[in-house]
Amino acid sequence: MGTSDLSITACLSEISLRLTDAAAVAKAALTCAAAGSEREALRIVMELDGLLNEAQTLHGAVCLIGRMQRANERPVPAG
């Protein structure tokens, strides 16, 4: 297992954690809204911004690592 494999695994693990946390926040907001407290639901759901932004940034990192790996696997044209 190479360094980039570890980086991909670590990033995917972190993405999973962020999205699990985001799902919990969304469920809490939904519970508040269903109970009639939409103002509290909005306050809670604002916490999603950071988690989703972090997950998106990590996703971008994984995609970049993948592109770099593919670029390194291409045969070098004969000169």
C-alpha positions as CSV (number, residue, x, y, z in Angstrom):
1,M,0.0,0.0,0.0
2,G,1.5,3.3,-1.1
3,T,1.4,6.7,0.5
4,S,-1.3,7.9,-1.8
5,D,-3.4,4.8,-0.9
6,L,-3.2,5.8,2.7
7,S,-4.1,9.4,1.9
8,I,-7.2,8.2,-0.1
9,T,-8.2,5.9,2.7
10,A,-7.7,8.6,5.3
11,C,-9.7,11.2,3.3
12,L,-12.5,8.7,2.7
13,S,-12.7,8.0,6.4
14,E,-12.8,11.7,7.2
15,I,-15.5,12.3,4.5
16,S,-17.6,9.5,6.1
17,L,-17.2,11.0,9.5
18,R,-18.3,14.5,8.3
19,L,-21.3,13.1,6.5
20,T,-22.3,11.0,9.4
21,D,-22.2,14.1,11.6
22,A,-24.0,16.1,9.0
23,A,-26.8,13.5,8.9
24,A,-27.1,13.6,12.7
25,V,-27.4,17.4,12.6
26,A,-30.0,17.2,9.8
27,K,-32.1,14.7,11.8
28,A,-31.9,16.9,14.9
29,A,-33.1,19.9,12.8
30,L,-35.9,17.8,11.3
31,T,-37.0,16.7,14.8
32,C,-37.2,20.4,15.9
33,A,-39.1,21.4,12.8
34,A,-41.6,18.5,13.1
35,A,-42.2,19.5,16.7
36,G,-43.1,23.0,15.6
37,S,-39.8,24.8,16.4
38,E,-38.7,25.9,12.9
39,R,-36.6,28.7,14.3
40,E,-34.5,26.2,16.4
41,A,-34.4,23.9,13.3
42,L,-32.9,26.7,11.3
43,R,-30.3,27.5,14.0
44,I,-29.3,23.8,14.1
45,V,-29.2,23.3,10.4
46,M,-26.7,26.2,10.0
47,E,-24.1,23.9,11.5
48,L,-24.2,21.9,8.3
49,D,-22.2,24.5,6.4
50,G,-18.9,23.6,8.0
51,L,-19.4,19.9,7.9
52,L,-20.4,19.8,4.3
53,N,-17.7,22.3,3.2
54,E,-15.1,20.1,4.9
55,A,-16.5,16.9,3.2
56,Q,-16.4,18.7,-0.2
57,T,-12.8,19.8,0.3
58,L,-11.8,16.3,1.3
59,H,-13.6,14.9,-1.8
60,G,-11.7,17.4,-3.9
61,A,-8.4,16.1,-2.4
62,V,-9.3,12.5,-3.2
63,C,-10.2,13.4,-6.7
64,L,-6.9,15.3,-7.2
65,I,-4.9,12.3,-5.8
66,G,-6.7,10.1,-8.3
67,R,-5.9,12.3,-11.2
68,M,-2.3,12.5,-10.2
69,Q,-2.1,8.7,-9.9
70,R,-3.6,8.3,-13.4
71,A,-1.2,10.9,-14.8
72,N,1.7,8.9,-13.3
73,E,0.5,5.7,-14.8
74,R,0.4,7.0,-18.4
75,P,3.2,5.8,-20.6
76,V,5.8,8.5,-21.4
77,P,5.7,9.2,-25.2
78,A,8.9,8.2,-27.0
79,G,10.9,11.3,-28.0
